[in-house]
Amino acid sequence: MINNTISSKIGCIRRFKFKVLPGQEAAYEDYLRNVVEPIDEMAFAEDAFLEVIIMHPMREGADGVQSRAFLFRDEEQLSAFPALIAKAASAFDGSATATEKRKAYADTLRTVISTEDYRMQR
């Protein structure tokens, strides 16, 4: 088995699998760049996760299914993630009303298929 330094620092992963709705690809990319990434950066600064990876299918004509995977050093960091990402989102949005509007807008762009946690095995 290969023991590389990157995987040895990762204890678990939370993967969000979603489908970008037809015709919303460009709007979703803008949403990721202008909303999601700044929230992620704020949460990262609070040690909410080690890294986030966005995965797109390589095959042409894919059905819009994508994944975002957050990498964590251990289950303790994973457990703290929801509160830290919510804190960052709240700071970004500025109010509960703005958060609800942002979430409602995101729902017009994509559908969440699943959220799953994985433990790394070495």
LUMBATI-680599 format. One line per 10 residues: number of its first residue (from 0); their letters; for each residue x, y, z of N, C-alpha, C. Coordinates in nm, 4 decimals, decimal comma. Last residue first. Layout:
BEGIN
NUM> A> X:Y:Z:X:Y:Z:X:Y:Z | ...;
This chain:
BEGIN
121> RQMRYDETSI> -0,6094:0,3146:0,6165:-0,4702:0,3063:0,5695:-0,4204:0,1658:0,5727 | -0,9048:0,4784:0,5482:-0,8444:0,3536:0,5923:-0,7045:0,3464:0,5325 | -1,1140:0,7398:0,6546:-1,0003:0,6964:0,5732:-0,9412:0,5690:0,6345 | -1,4596:0,7383:0,6570:-1,3400:0,7275:0,7389:-1,2285:0,6760:0,6485 | -1,7061:0,9581:0,5351:-1,6175:0,8451:0,5108:-1,4990:0,8518:0,6060 | -2,0437:1,0618:0,5084:-1,9148:1,0717:0,5768:-1,8363:0,9425:0,5531 | -2,2588:1,2211:0,2723:-2,2050:1,1004:0,3343:-2,0694:1,1286:0,3965 | -2,5480:1,3323:0,1356:-2,4347:1,3764:0,2156:-2,3859:1,2533:0,2897 | -2,7100:1,3555:-0,1858:-2,6744:1,2878:-0,0609:-2,5590:1,3593:0,0075 | -2,8248:1,5434:-0,3609:-2,8574:1,4010:-0,3734:-2,8285:1,3284:-0,2430;
111> VTRLTDAYAK> -2,9587:1,8596:-0,3918:-2,8668:1,7759:-0,3142:-2,9156:1,6317:-0,3229 | -2,9851:2,0334:-0,6884:-3,0562:1,9462:-0,5961:-2,9528:1,8618:-0,5239 | -2,9473:2,3784:-0,7928:-2,9020:2,2393:-0,7769:-2,9928:2,1651:-0,6793 | -3,0794:2,6207:-0,8243:-2,9633:2,5899:-0,9087:-2,9236:2,4434:-0,9053 | -3,2664:2,6643:-0,6404:-3,3099:2,6820:-0,7793:-3,1999:2,6431:-0,8774 | -3,1276:2,6384:-0,4038:-3,2197:2,5308:-0,4397:-3,2754:2,5454:-0,5809 | -3,0023:2,8851:-0,3902:-2,9209:2,7667:-0,4211:-3,0096:2,6502:-0,4652 | -3,2235:3,0402:-0,3077:-3,1646:3,0606:-0,4397:-3,0822:2,9385:-0,4815 | -3,2545:2,9419:-0,0493:-3,3642:2,9259:-0,1453:-3,3115:2,9436:-0,2882 | -3,0116:3,0287:0,0630:-3,0412:2,8851:0,0528:-3,1519:2,8580:-0,0486;
101> RKETATASGD> -3,0485:3,3070:0,0468:-2,9360:3,2426:-0,0223:-2,9630:3,0947:-0,0422 | -3,2730:3,3394:0,2112:-3,2811:3,3772:0,0693:-3,1699:3,3096:-0,0107 | -3,1626:3,2560:0,4561:-3,2762:3,1833:0,3980:-3,2915:3,2148:0,2493 | -2,9672:3,4566:0,4877:-2,9283:3,3151:0,4784:-3,0395:3,2341:0,4139 | -3,1253:3,6839:0,5125:-3,0358:3,6722:0,3968:-2,9906:3,5276:0,3780 | -3,2460:3,6243:0,7575:-3,3284:3,6418:0,6380:-3,2436:3,6254:0,5118 | -3,0303:3,6283:0,9298:-3,1015:3,5017:0,9097:-3,1880:3,5084:0,7833 | -2,7514:3,8180:0,7994:-2,8773:3,8056:0,8729:-2,9415:3,6706:0,8427 | -2,4973:3,7934:0,6810:-2,5287:3,9121:0,7598:-2,6588:3,9073:0,8367 | -2,3606:3,6133:0,5142:-2,4960:3,6586:0,4802:-2,5370:3,7837:0,5558;
91> FASAAKAILA> -2,1139:3,5751:0,6460:-2,1178:3,6151:0,5054:-2,2524:3,6779:0,4708 | -2,1976:3,4915:0,8987:-2,1155:3,6126:0,8865:-2,1187:3,6657:0,7425 | -2,3314:3,2576:0,8232:-2,4036:3,3645:0,8917:-2,3280:3,4970:0,8806 | -2,1196:3,1092:0,7210:-2,2316:3,1455:0,6342:-2,3097:3,2622:0,6933 | -1,9656:3,0752:0,9536:-1,9098:3,1472:0,8385:-2,0216:3,1938:0,7448 | -2,1455:2,9247:1,1062:-2,0966:3,0533:1,1570:-2,0416:3,1380:1,0421 | -2,1659:2,6977:0,9465:-2,2857:2,7795:0,9707:-2,2462:2,9188:1,0210 | -1,9106:2,6003:0,9697:-1,9538:2,6433:0,8371:-2,0796:2,7300:0,8502 | -1,9092:2,5438:1,2453:-1,8144:2,6412:1,1908:-1,8560:2,6901:1,0523 | -2,1100:2,3492:1,2721:-2,1216:2,4758:1,3453:-2,0297:2,5820:1,2860;
81> PFASLQEEDR> -2,0077:2,1407:1,1008:-2,1377:2,2059:1,0772:-2,1517:2,3409:1,1473 | -1,7362:2,0784:1,2162:-1,7583:2,1406:1,0854:-1,8950:2,2071:1,0699 | -1,7023:1,9277:1,4399:-1,7090:2,0725:1,4584:-1,7479:2,1455:1,3295 | -1,6797:1,6726:1,3320:-1,7925:1,7036:1,4196:-1,8114:1,8537:1,4390 | -1,4325:1,6949:1,1969:-1,5560:1,6717:1,1222:-1,6786:1,7093:1,2050 | -1,2628:1,7145:1,4177:-1,2738:1,8274:1,3256:-1,4014:1,8152:1,2419 | -1,3086:1,4576:1,5228:-1,3346:1,5765:1,6043:-1,3505:1,7004:1,5144 | -1,2181:1,2841:1,3299:-1,3624:1,2937:1,3526:-1,3988:1,4142:1,4396 | -0,9509:1,4523:1,1474:-1,0055:1,3507:1,2379:-1,1555:1,3740:1,2570 | -0,8888:1,6205:0,9374:-0,7791:1,5448:0,9978:-0,8306:1,4318:1,0866;
71> FLFARSQVGD> -1,0926:1,6197:0,6407:-1,0722:1,6500:0,7823:-0,9594:1,5654:0,8385 | -1,2208:1,7559:0,3425:-1,1243:1,6656:0,4049:-1,0956:1,7146:0,5468 | -1,5142:1,7571:0,1582:-1,4367:1,8271:0,2601:-1,3490:1,7244:0,3309 | -1,6135:1,7528:-0,1698:-1,5636:1,6697:-0,0605:-1,4771:1,7546:0,0315 | -1,8784:1,7754:-0,3807:-1,7829:1,8579:-0,3056:-1,7429:1,7722:-0,1869 | -1,9735:1,6554:-0,7015:-1,9519:1,6353:-0,5588:-1,8573:1,7412:-0,5064 | -2,2353:1,6321:-0,9499:-2,1043:1,6750:-0,9031:-2,0932:1,6419:-0,7550 | -2,4274:1,5703:-1,2317:-2,3960:1,5275:-1,0960:-2,2519:1,5667:-1,0640 | -2,4881:1,6237:-1,4951:-2,4864:1,7354:-1,4015:-2,4558:1,6983:-1,2582 | -2,4605:1,3977:-1,6580:-2,5943:1,4407:-1,6186:-2,5975:1,5537:-1,5150;
61> AGERMPHMII> -2,2230:1,4433:-1,9275:-2,2634:1,3907:-1,7962:-2,3937:1,4575:-1,7536 | -2,1059:1,5069:-2,1680:-2,2506:1,4877:-2,1648:-2,2999:1,4292:-2,0338 | -1,8017:1,3293:-2,1206:-1,8760:1,4351:-2,1890:-2,0254:1,4030:-2,1843 | -1,6623:1,2408:-1,8092:-1,7252:1,2010:-1,9346:-1,8097:1,3145:-1,9905 | -1,5780:1,3306:-1,5687:-1,4901:1,3527:-1,6832:-1,5596:1,3220:-1,8160 | -1,7720:1,5090:-1,3278:-1,7497:1,3898:-1,4105:-1,6624:1,4237:-1,5314 | -1,6037:1,6969:-1,0780:-1,6940:1,6982:-1,1931:-1,6678:1,5702:-1,2717 | -1,5556:1,7892:-0,7454:-1,5384:1,6851:-0,8462:-1,6477:1,6951:-0,9519 | -1,3679:1,9858:-0,5330:-1,4889:1,9815:-0,6151:-1,4635:1,8826:-0,7275 | -1,2528:1,9720:-0,2049:-1,2288:1,9308:-0,3428:-1,3634:1,9279:-0,4146;
51> VELFADEAFA> -1,1057:2,1439:0,0617:-1,2279:2,1059:-0,0073:-1,1926:2,0773:-0,1518 | -0,9182:2,0818:0,3615:-0,9255:2,1164:0,2199:-1,0640:2,0784:0,1684 | -0,9542:2,0693:0,6374:-0,8192:2,0776:0,5807:-0,8195:2,1284:0,4371 | -1,1908:2,2684:0,8299:-1,1540:2,1540:0,7460:-1,0123:2,1754:0,6941 | -1,2064:2,4756:1,0124:-1,3239:2,3899:0,9958:-1,2931:2,2636:0,9158 | -1,0327:2,6793:1,0957:-0,9912:2,5395:1,1073:-1,1091:2,4418:1,0972 | -1,1071:2,9297:1,0252:-1,1432:2,8876:1,1622:-1,1103:2,7407:1,1870 | -1,0450:2,9386:0,7604:-0,9649:3,0223:0,8505:-0,9923:2,9889:0,9978 | -1,2533:2,7835:0,6617:-1,1179:2,7294:0,6602:-1,0281:2,8069:0,7569 | -1,4622:2,9682:0,6787:-1,4643:2,8489:0,7644:-1,3254:2,7859:0,7731;
41> MEDIPEVVNR> -1,3788:3,1502:0,4811:-1,3991:3,1957:0,6191:-1,3963:3,0775:0,7157 | -1,3778:2,9815:0,2577:-1,2530:3,0456:0,3011:-1,2636:3,0949:0,4455 | -1,6513:2,9154:0,2373:-1,5518:2,8113:0,2645:-1,4219:2,8721:0,3172 | -1,7478:3,1693:0,1689:-1,7913:3,1064:0,2945:-1,6913:2,9980:0,3339 | -1,6215:3,2034:-0,0829:-1,5913:3,2946:0,0288:-1,6343:3,2384:0,1654 | -1,7422:2,9763:-0,2206:-1,5981:2,9826:-0,1942:-1,5628:3,0832:-0,0850 | -2,0194:3,0503:-0,2298:-1,9733:2,9313:-0,1585:-1,8244:2,9396:-0,1252 | -2,0169:3,3036:-0,3763:-2,0842:3,2824:-0,2475:-2,0213:3,1673:-0,1694 | -1,8716:3,3106:-0,6143:-1,9014:3,4356:-0,5450:-1,9644:3,4202:-0,4068 | -1,8351:3,0414:-0,7026:-1,7235:3,1362:-0,6992:-1,7513:3,2556:-0,6073;
31> LYDEYAAEQG> -2,0962:2,9299:-0,6844:-1,9803:2,8685:-0,6170:-1,8691:2,9708:-0,5972 | -2,2357:3,1088:-0,8488:-2,2732:3,0942:-0,7081:-2,1578:3,0324:-0,6278 | -2,1120:3,0561:-1,0960:-2,1028:3,1895:-1,0363:-2,1331:3,1844:-0,8868 | -2,1967:2,7900:-1,1262:-2,0529:2,8196:-1,1186:-2,0299:2,9579:-1,0577 | -2,4714:2,8342:-1,1461:-2,4189:2,7604:-1,0313:-2,2686:2,7847:-1,0159 | -2,4889:2,9715:-1,3856:-2,5336:3,0394:-1,2629:-2,4783:2,9678:-1,1399 | -2,4000:2,7682:-1,5586:-2,3234:2,8932:-1,5456:-2,3610:2,9671:-1,4180 | -2,6050:2,5666:-1,5133:-2,4621:2,5406:-1,4963:-2,3813:2,6693:-1,4742 | -2,8740:2,5619:-1,5541:-2,8249:2,6421:-1,4417:-2,6740:2,6297:-1,4205 | -2,9662:2,3869:-1,7435:-2,9692:2,5284:-1,7769:-2,9134:2,6190:-1,6680;
21> PLVKFKFRRI> -3,0676:2,1479:-1,5040:-3,0454:2,1816:-1,6450:-3,0620:2,3317:-1,6691 | -2,9045:2,1700:-1,1839:-3,0260:2,1633:-1,2647:-2,9984:2,2081:-1,4078 | -2,6591:1,9622:-1,0602:-2,6859:2,0967:-1,1085:-2,8050:2,0857:-1,2040 | -2,6850:1,7513:-0,7938:-2,7064:1,7613:-0,9379:-2,7382:1,9060:-0,9710 | -2,4467:1,6338:-0,5498:-2,5602:1,7134:-0,5943:-2,5691:1,7119:-0,7457 | -2,3032:1,5265:-0,2528:-2,3277:1,4918:-0,3926:-2,4536:1,5661:-0,4358 | -2,0589:1,5888:-0,0286:-2,1907:1,6369:-0,0695:-2,2041:1,6061:-0,2182 | -1,8705:1,4082:0,1991:-1,8974:1,4337:0,0571:-2,0425:1,4757:0,0379 | -1,6238:1,4332:0,4304:-1,7683:1,4506:0,4126:-1,7899:1,4908:0,2677 | -1,3702:1,2203:0,5549:-1,4198:1,3043:0,4460:-1,5710:1,3155:0,4571;
11> CGIKSSITNN> -1,0889:1,1713:0,7774:-1,2225:1,1454:0,7261:-1,2626:1,2509:0,6242 | -0,8144:1,2125:0,8045:-0,8790:1,1080:0,8839:-1,0171:1,0722:0,8333 | -0,5208:1,2944:0,6415:-0,6664:1,2962:0,6322:-0,7244:1,1798:0,7104 | -0,2514:1,2595:0,6363:-0,3012:1,3698:0,7180:-0,4540:1,3736:0,7246 | -0,2018:1,0611:0,4548:-0,1738:1,0301:0,5945:-0,2220:1,1400:0,6887 | -0,2503:1,1756:0,2088:-0,3536:1,0889:0,2658:-0,3267:1,0555:0,4116 | -0,0031:1,3216:0,1871:-0,1332:1,3878:0,1875:-0,2369:1,2987:0,2544 | 0,2090:1,1337:0,1876:0,1957:1,2306:0,2963:0,0597:1,2982:0,3003 | 0,1250:0,7937:0,1170:0,1709:0,9259:0,0766:0,1347:1,0280:0,1839 | 0,1901:0,4856:0,1015:0,1688:0,5758:0,2156:0,2174:0,7132:0,1740;
1> IM> 0,0490:0,2236:-0,0764:0,1231:0,3482:-0,0849:0,0887:0,4348:0,0352 | 0,0834:-0,1181:0,0000:0,0000:0,0000:0,0000:0,0880:0,1246:0,0000;
